[in-house]
Amino acid sequence: MGRIITVAGQIAPQKLGRTLVHEHMHLAMAGWEADTLHPVPTDAEVVAKGTAMCVELRQRGYDSFIDPLPGNMGRRLDLVAEIAARSGVNIVCATGLFTEENGATPYWKGRFSYLRAIGQEDTYVRYLADLFVNEIENGSGPEKIRCGIIKVASGTVITDYERATLKAAALAAVETDTPITTHSDNGLLGEEQQRVLLSLGVLAHKIIIGHSCNTTEHRYHRCVVDHGSFIAFDRFGYLIAQPDENRIDSMLALIDVGGIDQVLVSNDGVCNWRDTMQPAPWGEFFANQEKNGWSSLHFHDTILPELRRRGLGEDAVEKILVANPRRVFTGEAVTPVRVEAHAAAAGR
């Protein structure tokens, strides 16, 4: 049976409870440290705001969430661990790297490019896999805080750099029995991510294909679940990518054909931006998103009532929020539904 490693240590599966699979306590785009024109939140401010958000989640009945912020996006495991300790929420953090366009730094991209040029790409992949394994098994930083999931990411295509990260993640996942969660900018690369990971020996039910609600393409959603992976409708409230009405329609359409056992949900909310909200249009965009309700509370406060209004039963809600996230970690295989099923079979 798989492990559930939180920033506070390993927990029993039944302790996971209601779980959102993609929330961020803080985030900073690679290179943020060089922008000294405007102040950013202090560590104390990040912890205070994050703790308040987690307390609100607990008050709504949520016990846990995954914070899949990879190592090159300003990740501070020590701050997340303090938020978890103060709030009592279980937080699973990620090892991994973000996309080439928005996450790669010369430190990683330069090493990859050089080693590939001299025919040593496998050395790079092995080193990266060892890094991921170490953060899972032994922890990171002086506090030795362990990661419990691996984050991989692709832009609008899977670049050679991103493919190398996928390969390293696959090695680490197989060696440590740790799940993988994915990002793609347009939500349409999950099939290819899935193919690569499966070809390298990762079990289908140890993969979460993230940001799948960035598209309404039902065939795409069916393909992901038909091949046995979990599918995350994890950007509720992020309206630049898709209206929430479309996300709800797409998720219920997948449930109606029997995909309930593989559906996961979240908001991709960012509680603290550690990079500056400048220039002004950048900050205004995210301020407008938050004004429209985008936060880690959005699914519960706005989306869940609408799902219930549209007939999603309580058994289905509990499966999506409790049973399915737990099975990501415990390694219970999914039996994909490849034939049309009636809504009643999905608990609606």
Secondary structure, DSSP 8 states (H G I E B T S, - for coil): ---EEETTEEE-GGG--SEES--BS-B--TTGGG--SS----HHHHHHHHHHHHHHHHHTT--EEEE---TTTT--HHHHHHHHHHH--EEEEEEE---HHHH--HHHHHHHHHHHHTT-HHHHHHHHHHHHHHHHHT-BTTTTB---EEEEEE-SS--HHHHHHHHHHHHHHHHHT--EEEEETTS--HHHHHHHHHHTT--GGGEEE--GGG---HHHHHHHHHTT-EEEE--TT-TTT--HHHHHHHHHHHHHTT-GGGEEE----BS-B-S---SHHHHHHHHHHHHTT-STTHIIIIIHHHHHHTT--HHHHHIIIIIHHHHHHHT-------S---GGGGT-
